[in-house]
């Protein structure tokens, strides 16, 4: 039986992987502390979700603003 790998699209590796990593790192303190999220933390996670959903909409519609938006998001996450 031949073993094959999963095909992963380049956008997944260049952007989505970093978003998932940033989300996991942001969740880590919540997991190791009292497992409670303050209102401001919940608001921040909601803002992250809206920003990522907006990225997905721009990508699906092939909007011209996508490149600048993605660069801004990556710059914000990598700070």
Backbone as ProteinMPNN parsed JSONL, in Angstrom:
{"seq_chain_A": "XXXXXXXXXXXXXXXXXXXXXXXXXXXXXXXXXXXXXXXXXXXXXXXXXXXXXXXXXXXXXXXXXXXXXXXXXXXXXXX", "coords_chain_A": {"N_chain_A": [[0.837, -1.162, 0.0], [0.685, 2.099, -0.945], [2.006, 5.016, 0.528], [0.828, 8.225, 0.79], [1.049, 11.784, 0.88], [-0.744, 14.555, 2.318], [-2.19, 16.983, 0.259], [-1.556, 20.334, 0.485], [-2.746, 23.543, 0.225], [-1.002, 26.43, -0.997], [-1.873, 29.03, 0.063], [-2.896, 28.243, 2.532], [-0.644, 27.426, 3.948], [0.837, 29.788, 3.962], [-0.7, 31.736, 5.239], [-3.137, 30.971, 6.741], [-2.162, 29.009, 8.5], [-0.557, 30.503, 10.221], [-2.471, 32.117, 11.412], [-3.941, 30.201, 12.832], [-1.939, 29.302, 14.574], [-1.405, 31.66, 16.034], [-3.883, 31.971, 17.3], [-3.968, 29.678, 18.892], [-1.801, 30.212, 20.602], [-2.786, 32.512, 21.836], [-4.878, 31.434, 23.26], [-3.631, 29.811, 25.106], [-2.811, 30.949, 27.722], [-5.328, 31.126, 28.913], [-6.096, 28.486, 29.104], [-4.273, 27.419, 30.944], [-4.654, 28.844, 33.248], [-7.312, 29.911, 35.336], [-9.255, 28.985, 33.586], [-11.189, 30.734, 32.797], [-12.657, 33.336, 30.947], [-12.218, 36.719, 30.64], [-14.357, 39.559, 30.089], [-13.169, 41.41, 28.332], [-11.277, 39.811, 27.093], [-12.901, 37.976, 25.763], [-14.131, 39.751, 24.008], [-11.925, 40.492, 22.498], [-11.252, 38.048, 21.253], [-13.57, 37.744, 19.726], [-13.281, 39.946, 18.021], [-10.963, 39.119, 16.651], [-12.05, 36.905, 15.33], [-13.956, 38.124, 13.637], [-12.243, 39.67, 12.053], [-10.802, 37.633, 10.756], [-12.873, 36.308, 9.412], [-13.598, 38.346, 7.685], [-11.32, 38.433, 6.121], [-11.561, 35.936, 4.839], [-13.873, 36.382, 3.307], [-12.982, 38.454, 1.602], [-11.015, 37.013, 0.244], [-12.546, 35.041, -1.033], [-14.055, 36.54, -2.783], [-12.158, 37.608, -4.379], [-11.153, 40.182, -3.986], [-9.543, 43.345, -4.532], [-8.364, 44.504, -2.349], [-7.407, 42.525, -0.771], [-4.655, 41.671, -0.571], [-3.327, 43.786, 0.783], [-4.817, 43.801, 3.151], [-4.299, 41.237, 4.167], [-1.523, 41.429, 4.538], [-1.46, 43.388, 6.527], [-2.788, 42.062, 8.62], [-1.006, 39.909, 9.097], [1.26, 41.335, 9.861], [0.314, 42.463, 12.226], [-0.123, 40.182, 13.808], [2.442, 39.133, 14.004], [3.817, 40.887, 15.618]], "CA_chain_A": [[0.0, 0.0, 0.0], [1.51, 3.308, -1.08], [1.714, 6.1, 1.46], [0.871, 9.535, 0.16], [0.858, 12.897, 1.791], [-1.867, 15.445, 2.067], [-1.9, 18.176, -0.518], [-1.907, 21.532, 1.235], [-2.669, 24.696, -0.662], [-0.034, 27.445, -0.559], [-2.42, 30.04, 0.977], [-3.044, 27.669, 3.868], [0.663, 27.446, 4.599], [1.386, 31.132, 4.099], [-1.514, 32.637, 6.062], [-4.041, 30.307, 7.68], [-1.379, 28.329, 9.522], [-0.135, 31.524, 11.191], [-3.662, 32.521, 12.163], [-4.23, 29.125, 13.782], [-0.889, 29.315, 15.591], [-1.635, 32.826, 16.891], [-5.06, 31.683, 18.107], [-3.573, 28.696, 19.915], [-0.967, 30.911, 21.582], [-3.646, 33.421, 22.595], [-5.711, 30.62, 24.151], [-2.821, 29.084, 26.075], [-2.938, 31.444, 29.099], [-6.665, 30.821, 29.42], [-6.142, 27.066, 29.411], [-3.442, 27.071, 32.097], [-5.102, 29.573, 34.439], [-8.603, 29.508, 35.87], [-10.174, 28.582, 32.515], [-12.253, 31.723, 32.668], [-12.327, 34.396, 30.015], [-12.77, 38.024, 31.012], [-15.15, 40.171, 29.025], [-12.289, 42.021, 27.338], [-10.67, 38.724, 26.329], [-13.935, 37.497, 24.847], [-14.276, 40.767, 22.955], [-10.752, 40.394, 21.64], [-11.414, 36.856, 20.417], [-14.621, 38.056, 18.751], [-12.67, 40.829, 17.029], [-10.113, 38.269, 15.817], [-12.921, 36.092, 14.477], [-14.522, 39.001, 12.603], [-11.156, 40.016, 11.13], [-10.495, 36.454, 9.942], [-14.017, 36.102, 8.511], [-13.491, 39.368, 6.648], [-10.277, 37.964, 5.217], [-12.108, 34.851, 4.014], [-14.794, 36.985, 2.333], [-12.16, 39.133, 0.594], [-10.363, 35.987, -0.568], [-13.548, 34.358, -1.861], [-14.528, 37.462, -3.824], [-10.97, 38.071, -5.109], [-11.134, 41.638, -3.843], [-8.212, 43.936, -4.712], [-7.837, 44.899, -1.033], [-7.006, 41.328, -0.029], [-3.217, 41.613, -0.292], [-3.026, 44.751, 1.837], [-5.475, 43.346, 4.38], [-3.545, 40.074, 4.663], [-0.235, 41.918, 5.033], [-1.729, 44.082, 7.793], [-3.09, 41.059, 9.64], [0.214, 39.181, 9.426], [2.104, 42.273, 10.612], [-0.254, 42.587, 13.575], [0.074, 38.921, 14.524], [3.872, 38.893, 14.215], [4.409, 41.893, 16.523]], "C_chain_A": [[0.892, 1.238, 0.0], [1.053, 4.375, -0.09], [1.834, 7.419, 0.705], [0.619, 10.615, 1.193], [-0.398, 13.677, 1.443], [-1.415, 16.617, 1.229], [-2.415, 19.382, 0.255], [-1.723, 22.723, 0.318], [-1.683, 25.728, -0.122], [-0.634, 28.541, 0.34], [-2.602, 29.517, 2.401], [-1.722, 27.732, 4.624], [1.156, 28.868, 4.855], [0.572, 32.034, 5.015], [-2.314, 31.912, 7.134], [-3.297, 29.596, 8.8], [-0.949, 29.304, 10.616], [-1.305, 32.014, 12.029], [-3.996, 31.463, 13.211], [-3.199, 29.083, 14.907], [-1.086, 30.481, 16.559], [-2.838, 32.598, 17.805], [-4.727, 30.69, 19.221], [-2.722, 29.354, 20.992], [-1.792, 31.867, 22.439], [-4.508, 32.651, 23.593], [-4.912, 29.973, 25.274], [-2.935, 29.625, 27.503], [-4.302, 31.138, 29.728], [-6.739, 29.36, 29.858], [-5.37, 26.723, 30.685], [-3.825, 27.823, 33.368], [-6.469, 29.057, 34.851], [-9.628, 29.078, 34.847], [-11.394, 29.48, 32.444], [-11.758, 32.83, 31.752], [-13.004, 35.67, 30.497], [-13.527, 38.595, 29.819], [-14.257, 40.77, 27.94], [-11.601, 40.957, 26.492], [-11.662, 38.138, 25.327], [-14.15, 38.462, 23.701], [-13.112, 40.718, 21.981], [-10.842, 39.182, 20.716], [-12.509, 37.062, 19.359], [-14.09, 38.961, 17.648], [-11.76, 40.042, 16.091], [-10.942, 37.435, 14.841], [-13.494, 36.919, 13.334], [-13.454, 39.374, 11.577], [-10.823, 38.841, 10.213], [-11.632, 36.159, 8.964], [-13.987, 37.118, 7.371], [-12.42, 38.987, 5.632], [-10.814, 36.882, 4.283], [-13.072, 35.383, 2.962], [-14.007, 37.685, 1.23], [-11.477, 38.125, -0.321], [-11.347, 35.308, -1.511], [-14.033, 35.236, -3.013], [-13.391, 38.019, -4.672], [-10.889, 39.596, -5.116], [-9.698, 42.155, -3.949], [-7.57, 44.298, -3.377], [-7.282, 43.721, -0.246], [-5.531, 41.341, 0.356], [-2.841, 42.564, 0.843], [-3.612, 44.341, 3.172], [-4.707, 42.18, 5.0], [-2.202, 40.517, 5.231], [-0.391, 42.618, 6.38], [-1.997, 43.087, 8.9], [-1.834, 40.294, 10.059], [1.156, 40.079, 10.23], [1.617, 42.419, 12.05], [0.014, 41.341, 14.411], [1.552, 38.721, 14.869], [4.525, 39.91, 15.145], [4.827, 41.295, 17.803]], "O_chain_A": [[1.756, 1.387, 0.864], [-0.143, 4.597, 0.096], [2.847, 7.679, 0.055], [0.041, 10.363, 2.251], [-1.018, 13.467, 0.4], [-0.35, 17.184, 1.477], [-3.585, 19.431, 0.633], [-0.668, 22.892, -0.294], [-1.551, 25.876, 1.093], [0.022, 28.954, 1.297], [-2.474, 30.273, 3.363], [-1.696, 28.059, 5.81], [1.821, 29.121, 5.859], [1.108, 33.017, 5.527], [-2.175, 32.216, 8.318], [-3.763, 29.586, 9.939], [-0.975, 28.966, 11.799], [-1.15, 32.294, 13.217], [-4.301, 31.799, 14.356], [-3.551, 28.854, 16.064], [-0.951, 30.309, 17.771], [-2.808, 32.997, 18.97], [-5.163, 30.857, 20.36], [-2.907, 29.078, 22.177], [-1.529, 32.016, 23.632], [-4.831, 33.172, 24.661], [-5.485, 29.621, 26.305], [-3.138, 28.837, 28.427], [-4.402, 30.918, 30.935], [-7.372, 29.039, 30.864], [-5.774, 25.827, 31.428], [-3.364, 27.472, 34.454], [-6.743, 27.864, 34.718], [-10.777, 28.826, 35.207], [-12.487, 29.046, 32.079], [-10.586, 33.207, 31.784], [-14.212, 35.695, 30.731], [-13.347, 38.155, 28.683], [-14.56, 40.647, 26.753], [-11.365, 41.17, 25.302], [-11.307, 37.844, 24.186], [-14.331, 38.048, 22.556], [-13.297, 40.884, 20.776], [-10.541, 39.284, 19.527], [-12.374, 36.6, 18.226], [-14.408, 38.767, 16.474], [-11.775, 40.262, 14.88], [-10.578, 37.281, 13.675], [-13.516, 36.466, 12.19], [-13.722, 39.394, 10.376], [-10.587, 39.034, 9.02], [-11.381, 35.799, 7.814], [-14.311, 36.79, 6.23], [-12.59, 39.194, 4.431], [-10.553, 36.907, 3.08], [-13.088, 34.886, 1.836], [-14.325, 37.531, 0.051], [-11.37, 38.352, -1.526], [-11.014, 35.032, -2.663], [-14.38, 34.737, -4.083], [-13.627, 38.814, -5.583], [-10.591, 40.208, -6.142], [-8.756, 41.492, -3.514], [-6.345, 44.387, -3.29], [-6.74, 43.909, 0.843], [-5.194, 41.047, 1.503], [-2.115, 42.181, 1.761], [-2.976, 44.512, 4.211], [-4.494, 42.142, 6.212], [-1.786, 40.038, 6.286], [0.446, 42.459, 7.268], [-1.488, 43.246, 10.009], [-1.623, 40.058, 11.248], [1.784, 39.617, 11.183], [2.421, 42.49, 12.979], [0.341, 41.443, 15.593], [1.867, 38.186, 15.932], [5.716, 39.782, 15.429], [5.341, 41.996, 18.674]]}, "name": "protein", "num_of_chains": 1, "seq": "XXXXXXXXXXXXXXXXXXXXXXXXXXXXXXXXXXXXXXXXXXXXXXXXXXXXXXXXXXXXXXXXXXXXXXXXXXXXXXX"}
